[in-house]
């Protein structure tokens, strides 16, 4: 009977046992982990605007869809009553001097007054704070619309300027709508800088869609509001934001006049999400960039691989 010698197996096990790291190797490993964390933080900071805007787009789409659903669930007679009240508000409106909401606290002073509280009830349907939506596909804008132009409002969507016509259309009206641009967490009206004469956008309020064609684009100083006046018998909407982005010394005004619904309007996404958030490529870039850094930092060098195989 032959006896199996166990020594080779023991020797092999000894050779496979991982050698303890030297102090230099431990220091290198800690250094690599620190570099990895800093690299991921750097990549995250670079991609933060895209990621935050993607998340905000999901929120905007949800708000728009929620508004459309609440409008759909509102009795048609109640919708008409709300619209009739808004038409009466516009007929009785006596626009005073308009002030720039980005530099003036005049609206803040009006908040809480009986007139402002009555204004806030206009166009309301239960279950949502939105009073409509703005869809401008050519410049990637699809946002919910709210009363007022407080910083909270224009940081999350489109604000309707108190003292201008409610955005329900009609002869002798001009609605003025605004939102921030260039915020690190949301694009909002950043795309408005790409607007061109002839573009068409639409405003949806209580199930009605009002189309407007851009007639004029101008850059003005704050408080130069002459172009925001109502024109007798005409239906206008002005979209505006600060410009240049990050400097905010001027205001970009996009003036648009009401037109009939385009023949292809039935193909548009009306009262729904408008513009999708898209695929989160920012997340793919973050994971891919982090993995590449880890590969560079932690992949054994050729010399180490040769030593291990020896």
Buried (B, 14 or more C-beta within 10 A) or exposed (E): EEEEEEEEEEEEEEEEEEEEEEEEEEEEEEEBEEBBEEBBEEBBEEBBBBBBBBBBBBBBBEBBBBBBBBBEEBEEEEBEEBBEBBBEBBEEBEBEEBBBBBEBEBBEEBBEEEEBEEBBEBBBBEEBBBBBBBBBBBBBBBBBBBBBBBEEBBBBBBBBBBBBBBBBBBEBBBBBBBBBBBBEEBBBBBBBBEBEEEBBBBBBBBBBBBBBBBEEBBEBEBEBBEBBEBEEEEBBBBBBBBBEBEEBEBBBBBBBBBBEBEEEEEEBEBBBBBBEBEEBEBEEBBEEBBEEBBEEBEEEEEEEEEEEEE
